[in-house]
Amino acid sequence: MYHKHDVIIVGSGGAGLMAAMQLPHASVAVLSKVYPTRSHTGAAQGGVAAALGNQEEDHWKWHMYDTVKGGDYLVDQPAAEILTREAIDAVYELEHRGLPFNRTADGRIDQRRFGGHSRNFGEAPVRRSCYAADRTGHMILQTMYQNAIKNEVNFFNEFLALDLLINEDRVCGVVAIEIRTGEIHTFHAKAVLFATGGYGRAWRVTSNAFACMGDGMSIAYRRGIPLEDMEMYQFHPTGIYKVGVLLSEAARGEGGKLLNDKGEYFMERYMPTMKDLAPRDIVSRCIVQEIKEGRGIHGKDYVYLDVRHLGKKVIDEKLPDITDFARNYLGVEPITEPVPIHPTAHYAMGGIPTDIEGRVVTDAQWTPIPGFYAAGEVACVSVHGANRLGTNSLVDLIVFGRRAGKHMAKFIQENDHVPLPSQPEDFAREQISRLYTTTGGESASRIRSELQNEMIDKVFVERNEDGLHEALDSIDELQDAYKKVQLQDKGKRFNTELVEALELGFLLDCAEATIHGAMARKESRGAHFRLDYPKRDDANWLKHTLAYKGTKAHDVRLEYKDVILIDDPVFAPKERKY
Ligand SMILES: Cc1cc2nc3c(=O)[nH]c(=O)nc-3n(C[C@H](O)[C@H](O)[C@H](O)COP(=O)(O)OP(=O)(O)OC[C@H]3O[C@@H](n4cnc5c(N)ncnc54)[C@H](O)[C@@H]3O)c2cc1C
């Protein structure tokens, strides 16, 4: 079936919907493989950062400093300036659109502390996170969805995008499968935005929803667009033991602390100033260190998150959802018992490279591919560098989702549709028909769990050359095995086995690019910690990686792109001390 619109947005999380809201006069179609309000943005708990200064003095420049330093200086600094300056107005836009934030006594948006956010260039923690209890993302998504309905955005729910269409060097559409019927649809547009989120499902223990399979990254990568800084993957310190479900940093923002088997609040020893609110990469490494040195609880691979001293009232009012997670998943009562946690795969700092207008760029010279945009977790602007600060993702979605939306509004006025390439559906149809017809006997779920085990064992908080080599060999084998995946269910309607197999293909691509980046980057920076190269190396590695999919199987080519610094000594790379 053929559809024609001005703009196609793939993804209805915070980034996709924020962009859609900027296009009230255009014909916009939003595709989402899940029902829109099930997007992972709805799971965001802690808050959205903006230097409103409602609780105490704050400035966007302090926020920018924290973002650049938190990102271990791999951040493109002009983009971080935009993020932190425009955060303020973007949060007010959400407020005016109806988002029910928690309030101060005098009726302004309430703010709380979060990891790595400080006042006066690192002096002490600051209250910067705007929040709606511990369900900020849920409120954002509901508010935006209601606005999109009001603007008569065309939603194509439970449509899985499979391919990006390019003709005359311009992006001109996408091909998707309608999950309900199994039918293929071609969407023709002047501009396409990918807002498809992350790929946390590549790890066995993850905070991410089942839908976070790296679709958009892989679809672009298969069409020759590089993926930037994929080795920079964040592990959140406090995932529920074994399950990975997130206990937000808001728990530590409100005063929660990490405890080892000796009864010690160990972050005080590692990070005397920021303590439990040091950036996530550092806290995750400290937990791993405690476990390695035998101070995990009962000598096992977890420690405790302790919120008992906050008291029932604070816990019930400010942390209701996450404490319920502890009760439901572990049978632990956080008001009286500490909660078992360990690091969990959480957030992709890397992704599809874009400029500050959300335009996708294809090389180190920042060459855009006209008509193609990306925003949110799928994109790499890069404002998070080597490590994202808590609450800086939601703000990334709204600031750069908005910029991309506004830029597309201009682009579609100045440009017409280009014709579709001939046989636009061929590539997508091929992928599907191979899965229906193969008799290789391989199972997608076996490949997926092996991938997830390899990633958690060898491409986790700490990495080294041997482990990465082994992981890469395994992924190469799994890519070969993937070609033999055979479906049990040959039906067309709601074939979830087909959907999962297609998604597994995306996940494998993302894992491949991650490992190649991690092997190449022979230094430790932010979330990428190499036991064999434990120091940051600015002389050789103050640069982004760009991974291109090669033409032959297992072939990945890496190029490098400069990090953009601004001429201000405050932001010059220094050792990170907290
Ligand atoms: C548990 C949890 C808590 C978090 N808490 C916070 C927080 O407090 N503060 C903060 O700043 N950040 C937080 N984050 C991070 C942040 O929520 C995410 O990075 C962000 O919400 C991603 O938004 P997005 O719009 O890019 O994508 P998502 O919200 O993940 O949405 C992706 C969309 O793309 C669609 N999609 C994907 N692939 C396809 C396809 N092939 N075809 C069609 N549609 C497709 C999906 O259906 C979905 O609509 C948290 C993340 C998690 C997992």
The ligand as a MOL file (V3000), in Angstrom:
LIG
                    3D

  0  0  0     0  0            999 V3000
M  V30 BEGIN CTAB
M  V30 COUNTS 53 58 0 0 0
M  V30 BEGIN ATOM
M  V30 1 C 13.7540 2.7270 32.7800 0
M  V30 2 C 14.3120 3.9900 32.1920 0
M  V30 3 C 14.2910 5.1610 32.9250 0
M  V30 4 C 14.7920 6.3480 32.3920 0
M  V30 5 N 14.7400 7.4940 33.1320 0
M  V30 6 C 15.1840 8.6530 32.5880 0
M  V30 7 C 15.0600 9.8760 33.2910 0
M  V30 8 O 14.5320 9.9440 34.3960 0
M  V30 9 N 15.5250 11.0050 32.7170 0
M  V30 10 C 16.1030 10.9980 31.4850 0
M  V30 11 O 16.5090 12.0540 31.0140 0
M  V30 12 N 16.2200 9.8320 30.7880 0
M  V30 13 C 15.7620 8.6790 31.3080 0
M  V30 14 N 15.8710 7.5160 30.5850 0
M  V30 15 C 16.3400 7.5680 29.2090 0
M  V30 16 C 15.2420 8.0620 28.3170 0
M  V30 17 O 13.9940 7.7240 28.8410 0
M  V30 18 C 15.3330 7.4940 26.9020 0
M  V30 19 O 16.6240 7.6760 26.4140 0
M  V30 20 C 14.3610 8.2120 26.0110 0
M  V30 21 O 13.0690 8.1770 26.5570 0
M  V30 22 C 14.3370 7.6790 24.5950 0
M  V30 23 O 13.3250 8.3730 23.9060 0
M  V30 24 P 13.1800 8.2900 22.3390 0
M  V30 25 O 12.0660 9.2190 21.9700 0
M  V30 26 O 14.4830 8.4910 21.6940 0
M  V30 27 O 12.7640 6.7830 22.0710 0
M  V30 28 P 11.6790 5.8170 22.7810 0
M  V30 29 O 10.8770 6.4890 23.8140 0
M  V30 30 O 12.4220 4.5810 23.1390 0
M  V30 31 O 10.6980 5.4970 21.6000 0
M  V30 32 C 11.1010 4.7760 20.4460 0
M  V30 33 C 9.9410 4.7520 19.5060 0
M  V30 34 O 10.3640 4.2190 18.2700 0
M  V30 35 C 9.4390 3.2510 17.8360 0
M  V30 36 N 10.1700 2.3080 16.9870 0
M  V30 37 C 11.3670 1.7340 17.2110 0
M  V30 38 N 11.7140 0.9640 16.1730 0
M  V30 39 C 10.7280 1.0560 15.2680 0
M  V30 40 C 10.4970 0.4980 13.9840 0
M  V30 41 N 11.3630 -0.3270 13.4040 0
M  V30 42 N 9.3460 0.8230 13.3480 0
M  V30 43 C 8.4270 1.6450 13.9050 0
M  V30 44 N 8.6030 2.1980 15.1190 0
M  V30 45 C 9.7420 1.9210 15.7750 0
M  V30 46 C 8.8490 2.6530 19.0850 0
M  V30 47 O 7.5890 2.0910 18.8280 0
M  V30 48 C 8.7650 3.9000 19.9690 0
M  V30 49 O 7.5810 4.6010 19.6870 0
M  V30 50 C 15.3580 6.3330 31.1060 0
M  V30 51 C 15.3730 5.1570 30.3570 0
M  V30 52 C 14.8790 3.9910 30.9100 0
M  V30 53 C 14.9680 2.7450 30.0890 0
M  V30 END ATOM
M  V30 BEGIN BOND
M  V30 1 1 1 2
M  V30 2 1 2 3
M  V30 3 2 2 52
M  V30 4 2 3 4
M  V30 5 1 4 5
M  V30 6 1 4 50
M  V30 7 2 5 6
M  V30 8 1 6 7
M  V30 9 1 6 13
M  V30 10 2 7 8
M  V30 11 1 7 9
M  V30 12 1 9 10
M  V30 13 2 10 11
M  V30 14 1 10 12
M  V30 15 2 12 13
M  V30 16 1 13 14
M  V30 17 1 14 15
M  V30 18 1 14 50
M  V30 19 1 15 16
M  V30 20 1 16 17
M  V30 21 1 16 18
M  V30 22 1 18 19
M  V30 23 1 18 20
M  V30 24 1 20 21
M  V30 25 1 20 22
M  V30 26 1 22 23
M  V30 27 1 23 24
M  V30 28 2 24 25
M  V30 29 1 24 26
M  V30 30 1 24 27
M  V30 31 1 27 28
M  V30 32 2 28 29
M  V30 33 1 28 30
M  V30 34 1 28 31
M  V30 35 1 31 32
M  V30 36 1 32 33
M  V30 37 1 33 34
M  V30 38 1 33 48
M  V30 39 1 34 35
M  V30 40 1 35 36
M  V30 41 1 35 46
M  V30 42 1 36 37
M  V30 43 1 36 45
M  V30 44 2 37 38
M  V30 45 1 38 39
M  V30 46 1 39 40
M  V30 47 2 39 45
M  V30 48 1 40 41
M  V30 49 2 40 42
M  V30 50 1 42 43
M  V30 51 2 43 44
M  V30 52 1 44 45
M  V30 53 1 46 47
M  V30 54 1 46 48
M  V30 55 1 48 49
M  V30 56 2 50 51
M  V30 57 1 51 52
M  V30 58 1 52 53
M  V30 END BOND
M  V30 END CTAB
M  END
